[in-house]
Amino acid sequence: MGESTIRIITVNIPISYLKAIDNLTGKTGLYPSRSELIRVAVRDFLISELQIAKSFAAYHEKKQKVQELPAIDENLFVRIPVGNDPVDGSPEYKTFRIVQR
């Protein structure tokens, strides 16, 4: 990371967190410094949260589309559940026209 892309911030954390961070940093730790450990932790957190936010956005878009569907005449059509949406698990339907013989 370039020097111009990094900003110094102040964060207050519990002593127990700091002790755990210190156990993971330094010559015998997994990370060279507290700053590097915190950067990695924040990056991983952001990636995870952004993926969750995208799934919520997809969920709300799907729900909005479902609500925008025109009402069907239940005497002429029937909606059958065909599975669940892989993003949010909401039911998906297929609409069939009722044909009388």
Biopython code that builds the backbone (N, CA, C, O; Angstrom):
import numpy as np
from Bio.PDB.StructureBuilder import StructureBuilder

atoms = [
    (1, "MET", "N", (0.850, -1.177, 0.000)),
    (1, "MET", "CA", (0.000, 0.000, 0.000)),
    (1, "MET", "C", (0.889, 1.231, 0.000)),
    (1, "MET", "O", (1.884, 1.302, 0.721)),
    (2, "GLY", "N", (0.517, 2.180, -0.807)),
    (2, "GLY", "CA", (1.275, 3.412, -0.860)),
    (2, "GLY", "C", (1.023, 4.260, 0.362)),
    (2, "GLY", "O", (-0.019, 4.146, 1.007)),
    (3, "GLU", "N", (1.980, 5.112, 0.681)),
    (3, "GLU", "CA", (1.871, 5.955, 1.868)),
    (3, "GLU", "C", (0.650, 6.865, 1.806)),
    (3, "GLU", "O", (0.034, 7.139, 2.836)),
    (4, "SER", "N", (0.292, 7.339, 0.611)),
    (4, "SER", "CA", (-0.835, 8.264, 0.486)),
    (4, "SER", "C", (-2.189, 7.575, 0.651)),
    (4, "SER", "O", (-3.197, 8.257, 0.836)),
    (5, "THR", "N", (-2.240, 6.247, 0.588)),
    (5, "THR", "CA", (-3.518, 5.545, 0.701)),
    (5, "THR", "C", (-3.817, 5.077, 2.119)),
    (5, "THR", "O", (-4.879, 4.506, 2.370)),
    (6, "ILE", "N", (-2.907, 5.308, 3.035)),
    (6, "ILE", "CA", (-3.095, 4.858, 4.411)),
    (6, "ILE", "C", (-3.335, 6.061, 5.310)),
    (6, "ILE", "O", (-2.646, 7.076, 5.209)),
    (7, "ARG", "N", (-4.318, 5.933, 6.187)),
    (7, "ARG", "CA", (-4.632, 6.976, 7.158)),
    (7, "ARG", "C", (-4.486, 6.412, 8.557)),
    (7, "ARG", "O", (-4.740, 5.231, 8.790)),
    (8, "ILE", "N", (-4.083, 7.248, 9.469)),
    (8, "ILE", "CA", (-3.972, 6.862, 10.870)),
    (8, "ILE", "C", (-5.315, 7.142, 11.539)),
    (8, "ILE", "O", (-5.879, 8.228, 11.404)),
    (9, "ILE", "N", (-5.819, 6.134, 12.270)),
    (9, "ILE", "CA", (-7.044, 6.309, 13.041)),
    (9, "ILE", "C", (-6.780, 5.845, 14.467)),
    (9, "ILE", "O", (-5.831, 5.106, 14.727)),
    (10, "THR", "N", (-7.615, 6.280, 15.364)),
    (10, "THR", "CA", (-7.512, 5.852, 16.757)),
    (10, "THR", "C", (-8.695, 4.946, 17.057)),
    (10, "THR", "O", (-9.840, 5.281, 16.755)),
    (11, "VAL", "N", (-8.405, 3.793, 17.655)),
    (11, "VAL", "CA", (-9.453, 2.833, 17.980)),
    (11, "VAL", "C", (-9.285, 2.425, 19.435)),
    (11, "VAL", "O", (-8.180, 2.115, 19.879)),
    (12, "ASN", "N", (-10.375, 2.427, 20.163)),
    (12, "ASN", "CA", (-10.363, 1.962, 21.551)),
    (12, "ASN", "C", (-10.854, 0.525, 21.568)),
    (12, "ASN", "O", (-11.957, 0.228, 21.109)),
    (13, "ILE", "N", (-10.019, -0.373, 22.106)),
    (13, "ILE", "CA", (-10.398, -1.793, 22.183)),
    (13, "ILE", "C", (-10.129, -2.311, 23.592)),
    (13, "ILE", "O", (-9.289, -1.763, 24.305)),
    (14, "PRO", "N", (-10.828, -3.349, 23.992)),
    (14, "PRO", "CA", (-10.607, -3.929, 25.322)),
    (14, "PRO", "C", (-9.188, -4.507, 25.446)),
    (14, "PRO", "O", (-8.584, -4.935, 24.462)),
    (15, "ILE", "N", (-8.683, -4.505, 26.668)),
    (15, "ILE", "CA", (-7.347, -5.042, 26.952)),
    (15, "ILE", "C", (-7.235, -6.493, 26.496)),
    (15, "ILE", "O", (-6.188, -6.899, 25.991)),
    (16, "SER", "N", (-8.299, -7.283, 26.666)),
    (16, "SER", "CA", (-8.250, -8.691, 26.275)),
    (16, "SER", "C", (-8.010, -8.830, 24.770)),
    (16, "SER", "O", (-7.308, -9.746, 24.340)),
    (17, "TYR", "N", (-8.585, -7.930, 23.967)),
    (17, "TYR", "CA", (-8.345, -7.954, 22.524)),
    (17, "TYR", "C", (-6.880, -7.634, 22.243)),
    (17, "TYR", "O", (-6.236, -8.281, 21.418)),
    (18, "LEU", "N", (-6.369, -6.625, 22.942)),
    (18, "LEU", "CA", (-4.981, -6.211, 22.729)),
    (18, "LEU", "C", (-4.013, -7.340, 23.080)),
    (18, "LEU", "O", (-3.023, -7.551, 22.380)),
    (19, "LYS", "N", (-4.297, -8.063, 24.161)),
    (19, "LYS", "CA", (-3.442, -9.194, 24.526)),
    (19, "LYS", "C", (-3.471, -10.275, 23.443)),
    (19, "LYS", "O", (-2.434, -10.847, 23.105)),
    (20, "ALA", "N", (-4.648, -10.550, 22.904)),
    (20, "ALA", "CA", (-4.760, -11.541, 21.836)),
    (20, "ALA", "C", (-4.016, -11.066, 20.593)),
    (20, "ALA", "O", (-3.335, -11.853, 19.936)),
    (21, "ILE", "N", (-4.142, -9.793, 20.272)),
    (21, "ILE", "CA", (-3.420, -9.228, 19.121)),
    (21, "ILE", "C", (-1.916, -9.360, 19.327)),
    (21, "ILE", "O", (-1.191, -9.744, 18.410)),
    (22, "ASP", "N", (-1.457, -9.047, 20.517)),
    (22, "ASP", "CA", (-0.020, -9.141, 20.806)),
    (22, "ASP", "C", (0.482, -10.579, 20.696)),
    (22, "ASP", "O", (1.631, -10.804, 20.316)),
    (23, "ASN", "N", (-0.372, -11.560, 21.026)),
    (23, "ASN", "CA", (0.022, -12.965, 20.893)),
    (23, "ASN", "C", (0.182, -13.376, 19.431)),
    (23, "ASN", "O", (0.909, -14.322, 19.126)),
    (24, "LEU", "N", (-0.490, -12.673, 18.535)),
    (24, "LEU", "CA", (-0.450, -13.008, 17.113)),
    (24, "LEU", "C", (0.539, -12.158, 16.316)),
    (24, "LEU", "O", (0.684, -12.347, 15.108)),
    (25, "THR", "N", (1.217, -11.228, 16.979)),
    (25, "THR", "CA", (2.130, -10.333, 16.264)),
    (25, "THR", "C", (3.555, -10.464, 16.785)),
    (25, "THR", "O", (3.807, -11.080, 17.821)),
    (26, "GLY", "N", (4.468, -9.872, 16.046)),
    (26, "GLY", "CA", (5.873, -9.874, 16.458)),
    (26, "GLY", "C", (6.663, -10.989, 15.797)),
    (26, "GLY", "O", (6.189, -11.628, 14.857)),
    (27, "LYS", "N", (7.859, -11.217, 16.290)),
    (27, "LYS", "CA", (8.771, -12.193, 15.683)),
    (27, "LYS", "C", (8.215, -13.614, 15.700)),
    (27, "LYS", "O", (8.479, -14.387, 14.779)),
    (28, "THR", "N", (7.455, -13.968, 16.724)),
    (28, "THR", "CA", (6.926, -15.336, 16.825)),
    (28, "THR", "C", (5.461, -15.429, 16.406)),
    (28, "THR", "O", (4.871, -16.507, 16.476)),
    (29, "GLY", "N", (4.869, -14.327, 15.977)),
    (29, "GLY", "CA", (3.450, -14.306, 15.626)),
    (29, "GLY", "C", (3.202, -14.514, 14.143)),
    (29, "GLY", "O", (4.132, -14.660, 13.350)),
    (30, "LEU", "N", (1.945, -14.524, 13.795)),
    (30, "LEU", "CA", (1.532, -14.702, 12.402)),
    (30, "LEU", "C", (1.609, -13.401, 11.604)),
    (30, "LEU", "O", (1.688, -13.430, 10.376)),
    (31, "TYR", "N", (1.588, -12.271, 12.290)),
    (31, "TYR", "CA", (1.598, -10.963, 11.634)),
    (31, "TYR", "C", (2.780, -10.147, 12.146)),
    (31, "TYR", "O", (3.146, -10.258, 13.316)),
    (32, "PRO", "N", (3.377, -9.334, 11.289)),
    (32, "PRO", "CA", (4.552, -8.575, 11.704)),
    (32, "PRO", "C", (4.242, -7.444, 12.690)),
    (32, "PRO", "O", (5.113, -7.033, 13.457)),
    (33, "SER", "N", (3.004, -6.944, 12.670)),
    (33, "SER", "CA", (2.665, -5.814, 13.547)),
    (33, "SER", "C", (1.170, -5.815, 13.861)),
    (33, "SER", "O", (0.376, -6.495, 13.210)),
    (34, "ARG", "N", (0.815, -5.029, 14.881)),
    (34, "ARG", "CA", (-0.596, -4.857, 15.210)),
    (34, "ARG", "C", (-1.346, -4.246, 14.022)),
    (34, "ARG", "O", (-2.455, -4.664, 13.688)),
    (35, "SER", "N", (-0.722, -3.257, 13.399)),
    (35, "SER", "CA", (-1.365, -2.575, 12.271)),
    (35, "SER", "C", (-1.704, -3.541, 11.154)),
    (35, "SER", "O", (-2.797, -3.483, 10.590)),
    (36, "GLU", "N", (-0.770, -4.434, 10.826)),
    (36, "GLU", "CA", (-1.022, -5.388, 9.743)),
    (36, "GLU", "C", (-2.147, -6.345, 10.118)),
    (36, "GLU", "O", (-3.009, -6.634, 9.288)),
    (37, "LEU", "N", (-2.155, -6.840, 11.349)),
    (37, "LEU", "CA", (-3.228, -7.735, 11.800)),
    (37, "LEU", "C", (-4.572, -7.030, 11.703)),
    (37, "LEU", "O", (-5.543, -7.612, 11.219)),
    (38, "ILE", "N", (-4.638, -5.794, 12.154)),
    (38, "ILE", "CA", (-5.899, -5.055, 12.136)),
    (38, "ILE", "C", (-6.330, -4.768, 10.699)),
    (38, "ILE", "O", (-7.520, -4.849, 10.393)),
    (39, "ARG", "N", (-5.388, -4.434, 9.806)),
    (39, "ARG", "CA", (-5.740, -4.208, 8.392)),
    (39, "ARG", "C", (-6.345, -5.470, 7.778)),
    (39, "ARG", "O", (-7.356, -5.406, 7.079)),
    (40, "VAL", "N", (-5.711, -6.622, 8.046)),
    (40, "VAL", "CA", (-6.214, -7.892, 7.506)),
    (40, "VAL", "C", (-7.599, -8.203, 8.086)),
    (40, "VAL", "O", (-8.499, -8.628, 7.361)),
    (41, "ALA", "N", (-7.761, -7.992, 9.384)),
    (41, "ALA", "CA", (-9.054, -8.278, 10.022)),
    (41, "ALA", "C", (-10.153, -7.381, 9.471)),
    (41, "ALA", "O", (-11.261, -7.848, 9.204)),
    (42, "VAL", "N", (-9.857, -6.100, 9.299)),
    (42, "VAL", "CA", (-10.855, -5.167, 8.770)),
    (42, "VAL", "C", (-11.179, -5.511, 7.321)),
    (42, "VAL", "O", (-12.346, -5.478, 6.931)),
    (43, "ARG", "N", (-10.171, -5.841, 6.517)),
    (43, "ARG", "CA", (-10.406, -6.213, 5.117)),
    (43, "ARG", "C", (-11.325, -7.432, 5.040)),
    (43, "ARG", "O", (-12.301, -7.425, 4.289)),
    (44, "ASP", "N", (-11.021, -8.480, 5.813)),
    (44, "ASP", "CA", (-11.839, -9.693, 5.795)),
    (44, "ASP", "C", (-13.266, -9.415, 6.266)),
    (44, "ASP", "O", (-14.226, -9.953, 5.713)),
    (45, "PHE", "N", (-13.397, -8.574, 7.286)),
    (45, "PHE", "CA", (-14.710, -8.193, 7.785)),
    (45, "PHE", "C", (-15.500, -7.463, 6.699)),
    (45, "PHE", "O", (-16.675, -7.758, 6.482)),
    (46, "LEU", "N", (-14.862, -6.517, 6.023)),
    (46, "LEU", "CA", (-15.543, -5.755, 4.980)),
    (46, "LEU", "C", (-15.978, -6.646, 3.823)),
    (46, "LEU", "O", (-17.085, -6.496, 3.306)),
    (47, "ILE", "N", (-15.122, -7.560, 3.418)),
    (47, "ILE", "CA", (-15.478, -8.488, 2.340)),
    (47, "ILE", "C", (-16.716, -9.285, 2.732)),
    (47, "ILE", "O", (-17.653, -9.411, 1.944)),
    (48, "SER", "N", (-16.719, -9.814, 3.934)),
    (48, "SER", "CA", (-17.848, -10.608, 4.417)),
    (48, "SER", "C", (-19.121, -9.771, 4.486)),
    (48, "SER", "O", (-20.171, -10.207, 4.015)),
    (49, "GLU", "N", (-19.042, -8.589, 5.061)),
    (49, "GLU", "CA", (-20.220, -7.737, 5.216)),
    (49, "GLU", "C", (-20.752, -7.260, 3.867)),
    (49, "GLU", "O", (-21.966, -7.163, 3.684)),
    (50, "LEU", "N", (-19.866, -6.962, 2.926)),
    (50, "LEU", "CA", (-20.314, -6.518, 1.605)),
    (50, "LEU", "C", (-21.021, -7.647, 0.864)),
    (50, "LEU", "O", (-21.985, -7.399, 0.140)),
    (51, "GLN", "N", (-20.554, -8.889, 1.035)),
    (51, "GLN", "CA", (-21.242, -10.023, 0.420)),
    (51, "GLN", "C", (-22.635, -10.189, 1.011)),
    (51, "GLN", "O", (-23.591, -10.470, 0.288)),
    (52, "ILE", "N", (-22.750, -10.018, 2.308)),
    (52, "ILE", "CA", (-24.059, -10.108, 2.968)),
    (52, "ILE", "C", (-24.964, -8.985, 2.477)),
    (52, "ILE", "O", (-26.144, -9.206, 2.205)),
    (53, "ALA", "N", (-24.404, -7.770, 2.364)),
    (53, "ALA", "CA", (-25.193, -6.625, 1.893)),
    (53, "ALA", "C", (-25.689, -6.863, 0.467)),
    (53, "ALA", "O", (-26.820, -6.507, 0.137)),
    (54, "LYS", "N", (-24.846, -7.463, -0.382)),
    (54, "LYS", "CA", (-25.267, -7.754, -1.756)),
    (54, "LYS", "C", (-26.412, -8.761, -1.757)),
    (54, "LYS", "O", (-27.352, -8.628, -2.541)),
    (55, "SER", "N", (-26.343, -9.766, -0.886)),
    (55, "SER", "CA", (-27.420, -10.754, -0.854)),
    (55, "SER", "C", (-28.714, -10.110, -0.363)),
    (55, "SER", "O", (-29.793, -10.465, -0.837)),
    (56, "PHE", "N", (-28.626, -9.166, 0.582)),
    (56, "PHE", "CA", (-29.820, -8.447, 1.026)),
    (56, "PHE", "C", (-30.385, -7.611, -0.112)),
    (56, "PHE", "O", (-31.601, -7.550, -0.298)),
    (57, "ALA", "N", (-29.505, -6.964, -0.876)),
    (57, "ALA", "CA", (-29.958, -6.152, -2.001)),
    (57, "ALA", "C", (-30.668, -7.041, -3.017)),
    (57, "ALA", "O", (-31.725, -6.676, -3.534)),
    (58, "ALA", "N", (-30.088, -8.211, -3.305)),
    (58, "ALA", "CA", (-30.722, -9.143, -4.247)),
    (58, "ALA", "C", (-32.063, -9.608, -3.691)),
    (58, "ALA", "O", (-33.028, -9.754, -4.440)),
    (59, "TYR", "N", (-32.127, -9.841, -2.385)),
    (59, "TYR", "CA", (-33.365, -10.268, -1.741)),
    (59, "TYR", "C", (-34.443, -9.198, -1.906)),
    (59, "TYR", "O", (-35.573, -9.502, -2.289)),
    (60, "HIS", "N", (-34.089, -7.948, -1.616)),
    (60, "HIS", "CA", (-35.071, -6.870, -1.713)),
    (60, "HIS", "C", (-35.492, -6.619, -3.160)),
    (60, "HIS", "O", (-36.657, -6.317, -3.418)),
    (61, "GLU", "N", (-34.551, -6.740, -4.114)),
    (61, "GLU", "CA", (-34.904, -6.600, -5.521)),
    (61, "GLU", "C", (-35.881, -7.695, -5.929)),
    (61, "GLU", "O", (-36.855, -7.435, -6.635)),
    (62, "LYS", "N", (-35.617, -8.925, -5.481)),
    (62, "LYS", "CA", (-36.482, -10.061, -5.807)),
    (62, "LYS", "C", (-37.879, -9.838, -5.230)),
    (62, "LYS", "O", (-38.879, -10.036, -5.920)),
    (63, "LYS", "N", (-37.945, -9.427, -3.967)),
    (63, "LYS", "CA", (-39.231, -9.189, -3.321)),
    (63, "LYS", "C", (-39.982, -8.071, -4.038)),
    (63, "LYS", "O", (-41.198, -8.149, -4.214)),
    (64, "GLN", "N", (-39.259, -7.031, -4.451)),
    (64, "GLN", "CA", (-39.884, -5.920, -5.151)),
    (64, "GLN", "C", (-40.444, -6.392, -6.490)),
    (64, "GLN", "O", (-41.545, -5.997, -6.873)),
    (65, "LYS", "N", (-39.700, -7.231, -7.202)),
    (65, "LYS", "CA", (-40.168, -7.756, -8.482)),
    (65, "LYS", "C", (-41.407, -8.620, -8.285)),
    (65, "LYS", "O", (-42.351, -8.550, -9.072)),
    (66, "VAL", "N", (-41.399, -9.439, -7.231)),
    (66, "VAL", "CA", (-42.548, -10.296, -6.952)),
    (66, "VAL", "C", (-43.767, -9.436, -6.659)),
    (66, "VAL", "O", (-44.864, -9.739, -7.128)),
    (67, "GLN", "N", (-43.591, -8.369, -5.891)),
    (67, "GLN", "CA", (-44.700, -7.492, -5.574)),
    (67, "GLN", "C", (-45.202, -6.752, -6.810)),
    (67, "GLN", "O", (-46.375, -6.385, -6.873)),
    (68, "GLU", "N", (-44.330, -6.530, -7.790)),
    (68, "GLU", "CA", (-44.714, -5.825, -9.000)),
    (68, "GLU", "C", (-45.457, -6.725, -9.991)),
    (68, "GLU", "O", (-46.024, -6.226, -10.964)),
    (69, "LEU", "N", (-45.464, -8.033, -9.762)),
    (69, "LEU", "CA", (-46.163, -8.931, -10.671)),
    (69, "LEU", "C", (-47.661, -8.623, -10.632)),
    (69, "LEU", "O", (-48.230, -8.379, -9.568)),
    (70, "PRO", "N", (-48.281, -8.637, -11.799)),
    (70, "PRO", "CA", (-49.723, -8.382, -11.808)),
    (70, "PRO", "C", (-50.469, -9.546, -11.151)),
    (70, "PRO", "O", (-50.027, -10.694, -11.180)),
    (71, "ALA", "N", (-51.583, -9.214, -10.576)),
    (71, "ALA", "CA", (-52.419, -10.259, -9.979)),
    (71, "ALA", "C", (-52.944, -11.155, -11.097)),
    (71, "ALA", "O", (-53.195, -10.698, -12.212)),
    (72, "ILE", "N", (-53.104, -12.419, -10.783)),
    (72, "ILE", "CA", (-53.601, -13.352, -11.799)),
    (72, "ILE", "C", (-55.050, -13.705, -11.495)),
    (72, "ILE", "O", (-55.489, -13.692, -10.345)),
    (73, "ASP", "N", (-55.755, -14.011, -12.528)),
    (73, "ASP", "CA", (-57.130, -14.494, -12.384)),
    (73, "ASP", "C", (-57.030, -15.971, -12.004)),
    (73, "ASP", "O", (-56.630, -16.801, -12.820)),
    (74, "GLU", "N", (-57.388, -16.285, -10.791)),
    (74, "GLU", "CA", (-57.241, -17.652, -10.295)),
    (74, "GLU", "C", (-58.186, -18.639, -10.969)),
    (74, "GLU", "O", (-58.053, -19.848, -10.780)),
    (75, "ASN", "N", (-59.125, -18.147, -11.741)),
    (75, "ASN", "CA", (-59.989, -19.042, -12.509)),
    (75, "ASN", "C", (-59.325, -19.458, -13.816)),
    (75, "ASN", "O", (-59.700, -20.465, -14.416)),
    (76, "LEU", "N", (-58.320, -18.668, -14.262)),
    (76, "LEU", "CA", (-57.654, -18.944, -15.534)),
    (76, "LEU", "C", (-56.216, -19.444, -15.363)),
    (76, "LEU", "O", (-55.688, -20.130, -16.238)),
    (77, "PHE", "N", (-55.589, -19.100, -14.243)),
    (77, "PHE", "CA", (-54.181, -19.439, -14.037)),
    (77, "PHE", "C", (-53.956, -20.004, -12.635)),
    (77, "PHE", "O", (-54.731, -19.763, -11.709)),
    (78, "VAL", "N", (-52.878, -20.755, -12.516)),
    (78, "VAL", "CA", (-52.461, -21.271, -11.218)),
    (78, "VAL", "C", (-50.947, -21.115, -11.107)),
    (78, "VAL", "O", (-50.223, -21.326, -12.081)),
    (79, "ARG", "N", (-50.474, -20.746, -9.929)),
    (79, "ARG", "CA", (-49.026, -20.649, -9.675)),
    (79, "ARG", "C", (-48.612, -21.843, -8.824)),
    (79, "ARG", "O", (-49.199, -22.122, -7.778)),
    (80, "ILE", "N", (-47.580, -22.540, -9.304)),
    (80, "ILE", "CA", (-47.083, -23.738, -8.627)),
    (80, "ILE", "C", (-45.665, -23.457, -8.126)),
    (80, "ILE", "O", (-44.828, -22.988, -8.897)),
    (81, "PRO", "N", (-45.378, -23.736, -6.844)),
    (81, "PRO", "CA", (-44.000, -23.564, -6.373)),
    (81, "PRO", "C", (-43.075, -24.579, -7.061)),
    (81, "PRO", "O", (-43.392, -25.766, -7.137)),
    (82, "VAL", "N", (-41.936, -24.099, -7.557)),
    (82, "VAL", "CA", (-40.997, -24.974, -8.273)),
    (82, "VAL", "C", (-39.636, -25.051, -7.589)),
    (82, "VAL", "O", (-38.740, -25.733, -8.087)),
    (83, "GLY", "N", (-39.467, -24.385, -6.487)),
    (83, "GLY", "CA", (-38.188, -24.419, -5.788)),
    (83, "GLY", "C", (-37.983, -23.137, -5.003)),
    (83, "GLY", "O", (-38.901, -22.335, -4.825)),
    (84, "ASN", "N", (-36.754, -22.967, -4.539)),
    (84, "ASN", "CA", (-36.411, -21.780, -3.763)),
    (84, "ASN", "C", (-35.315, -21.002, -4.446)),
    (84, "ASN", "O", (-34.450, -21.577, -5.107)),
    (85, "ASP", "N", (-35.352, -19.692, -4.286)),
    (85, "ASP", "CA", (-34.323, -18.814, -4.823)),
    (85, "ASP", "C", (-33.000, -19.141, -4.140)),
    (85, "ASP", "O", (-32.956, -19.202, -2.911)),
    (86, "PRO", "N", (-31.911, -19.355, -4.897)),
    (86, "PRO", "CA", (-30.636, -19.710, -4.284)),
    (86, "PRO", "C", (-30.029, -18.579, -3.457)),
    (86, "PRO", "O", (-29.203, -18.841, -2.583)),
    (87, "VAL", "N", (-30.411, -17.343, -3.706)),
    (87, "VAL", "CA", (-29.834, -16.215, -2.969)),
    (87, "VAL", "C", (-30.480, -16.057, -1.614)),
    (87, "VAL", "O", (-29.790, -15.978, -0.598)),
    (88, "ASP", "N", (-31.807, -16.009, -1.588)),
    (88, "ASP", "CA", (-32.471, -15.711, -0.323)),
    (88, "ASP", "C", (-33.390, -16.815, 0.185)),
    (88, "ASP", "O", (-33.960, -16.690, 1.269)),
    (89, "GLY", "N", (-33.542, -17.889, -0.580)),
    (89, "GLY", "CA", (-34.366, -19.001, -0.134)),
    (89, "GLY", "C", (-35.864, -18.787, -0.290)),
    (89, "GLY", "O", (-36.655, -19.642, 0.107)),
    (90, "SER", "N", (-36.266, -17.641, -0.870)),
    (90, "SER", "CA", (-37.699, -17.400, -1.043)),
    (90, "SER", "C", (-38.247, -18.320, -2.130)),
    (90, "SER", "O", (-37.515, -18.701, -3.044)),
    (91, "PRO", "N", (-39.521, -18.679, -2.041)),
    (91, "PRO", "CA", (-40.089, -19.609, -3.016)),
    (91, "PRO", "C", (-40.190, -18.985, -4.409)),
    (91, "PRO", "O", (-40.457, -17.793, -4.559)),
    (92, "GLU", "N", (-39.968, -19.823, -5.419)),
    (92, "GLU", "CA", (-40.152, -19.410, -6.799)),
    (92, "GLU", "C", (-41.357, -20.171, -7.355)),
    (92, "GLU", "O", (-41.598, -21.323, -6.993)),
    (93, "TYR", "N", (-42.093, -19.524, -8.221)),
    (93, "TYR", "CA", (-43.308, -20.113, -8.760)),
    (93, "TYR", "C", (-43.274, -20.111, -10.282)),
    (93, "TYR", "O", (-42.616, -19.279, -10.906)),
    (94, "LYS", "N", (-43.993, -21.052, -10.859)),
    (94, "LYS", "CA", (-44.225, -21.081, -12.293)),
    (94, "LYS", "C", (-45.731, -20.940, -12.480)),
    (94, "LYS", "O", (-46.518, -21.563, -11.768)),
    (95, "THR", "N", (-46.119, -20.115, -13.447)),
    (95, "THR", "CA", (-47.545, -19.865, -13.678)),
    (95, "THR", "C", (-48.014, -20.693, -14.864)),
    (95, "THR", "O", (-47.381, -20.703, -15.919)),
    (96, "PHE", "N", (-49.146, -21.394, -14.676)),
    (96, "PHE", "CA", (-49.729, -22.225, -15.716)),
    (96, "PHE", "C", (-51.141, -21.736, -16.006)),
    (96, "PHE", "O", (-51.868, -21.305, -15.110)),
    (97, "ARG", "N", (-51.506, -21.814, -17.272)),
    (97, "ARG", "CA", (-52.878, -21.484, -17.663)),
    (97, "ARG", "C", (-53.741, -22.726, -17.497)),
    (97, "ARG", "O", (-53.350, -23.826, -17.890)),
    (98, "ILE", "N", (-54.890, -22.542, -16.925)),
    (98, "ILE", "CA", (-55.824, -23.650, -16.731)),
    (98, "ILE", "C", (-56.599, -23.843, -18.037)),
    (98, "ILE", "O", (-57.235, -22.919, -18.542)),
    (99, "VAL", "N", (-56.530, -25.054, -18.565)),
    (99, "VAL", "CA", (-57.231, -25.371, -19.811)),
    (99, "VAL", "C", (-58.360, -26.336, -19.471)),
    (99, "VAL", "O", (-58.138, -27.389, -18.875)),
    (100, "GLN", "N", (-59.550, -25.965, -19.853)),
    (100, "GLN", "CA", (-60.695, -26.825, -19.578)),
    (100, "GLN", "C", (-60.976, -27.688, -20.788)),
    (100, "GLN", "O", (-60.858, -27.232, -21.925)),
    (101, "ARG", "N", (-61.347, -28.931, -20.546)),
    (101, "ARG", "CA", (-61.643, -29.883, -21.641)),
    (101, "ARG", "C", (-63.105, -30.080, -21.767)),
    (101, "ARG", "O", (-63.554, -30.840, -22.625)),
]
sb = StructureBuilder()
sb.init_structure("model")
sb.init_model(0)
sb.init_chain("A")
sb.init_seg("    ")
for serial, (resi, resn, name, xyz) in enumerate(atoms, 1):
    if name == "N":
        sb.init_residue(resn, " ", resi, " ")
    sb.init_atom(name, np.array(xyz, "f"), 0.0, 1.0, " ", f" {name:<3s}", serial, name[0])
structure = sb.get_structure()
